[in-house]
Amino acid sequence: MATYASKELLKLLYADGWYEKAQKGSHVQLAHATKCGKVTVPHPRKDVPEGTAKNILRQAGLLK
């Protein structure tokens, strides 16, 4: 099973226009100027499971 680094996920989200809105403990909450909702990413983690990474990107509108 593949894993992803939270740093890689954040890089993709920042490139799409998401910005850090809050951080509580080991999770970063991101918001977007035009997209509704927020996305929460566990950070710092080197081992975000593949399913979790896909769900984060799906919530951000980067995957269908």
Secondary structure per residue as TSV (DSSP state, phi and psi in degrees):
chain	resnum	aa	ss	phi	psi
A	1	M	-	360.0	132.1
A	2	A	-	-79.4	148.7
A	3	T	E	-126.5	159.4
A	4	Y	E	-128.3	150.9
A	5	A	-	-84.8	141.1
A	6	S	H	-62.4	-28.5
A	7	K	H	-61.0	-40.1
A	8	E	H	-65.8	-42.3
A	9	L	H	-63.3	-45.0
A	10	L	H	-62.8	-37.8
A	11	K	H	-60.4	-43.6
A	12	L	H	-64.6	-42.6
A	13	L	H	-68.3	-42.7
A	14	Y	H	-62.0	-38.6
A	15	A	H	-64.8	-27.3
A	16	D	T	-87.0	-1.5
A	17	G	T	104.3	4.4
A	18	W	E	-77.3	147.1
A	19	Y	E	-134.0	156.6
A	20	E	E	-73.7	123.1
A	21	K	E	-101.5	-37.6
A	22	A	E	-158.1	158.3
A	23	Q	E	-140.3	126.2
A	24	K	E	-130.4	113.0
A	25	G	T	66.2	-125.7
A	26	S	T	-101.0	21.6
A	27	H	E	-127.8	137.9
A	28	V	E	-108.2	131.5
A	29	Q	E	-103.4	130.3
A	30	L	E	-115.1	148.0
A	31	A	E	-128.8	166.2
A	32	H	E	-131.2	146.4
A	33	A	S	-66.7	-35.7
A	34	T	S	-114.2	-22.2
A	35	K	S	-90.1	142.2
A	36	C	-	-86.6	158.2
A	37	G	S	92.0	-178.4
A	38	K	E	-137.0	160.1
A	39	V	E	-124.1	133.6
A	40	T	E	-111.2	128.6
A	41	V	E	-122.2	128.2
A	42	P	E	-70.8	124.1
A	43	H	-	-148.4	137.4
A	44	P	S	-88.6	131.0
A	45	R	-	-143.1	137.5
A	46	K	S	-95.5	-7.5
A	47	D	-	-132.4	62.1
A	48	V	E	-78.4	121.9
A	49	P	E	-59.0	152.3
A	50	E	H	-56.4	-44.1
A	51	G	H	-63.3	-40.4
A	52	T	H	-65.8	-43.2
A	53	A	H	-61.5	-42.7
A	54	K	H	-64.6	-39.8
A	55	N	H	-65.3	-38.7
A	56	I	H	-62.5	-47.0
A	57	L	H	-67.8	-33.3
A	58	R	H	-67.0	-43.0
A	59	Q	H	-62.4	-32.9
A	60	A	T	-80.5	-7.5
A	61	G	T	84.3	15.3
A	62	L	S	-91.9	-15.8
A	63	L	-	-126.9	153.5
A	64	K	-	-106.1	360.0
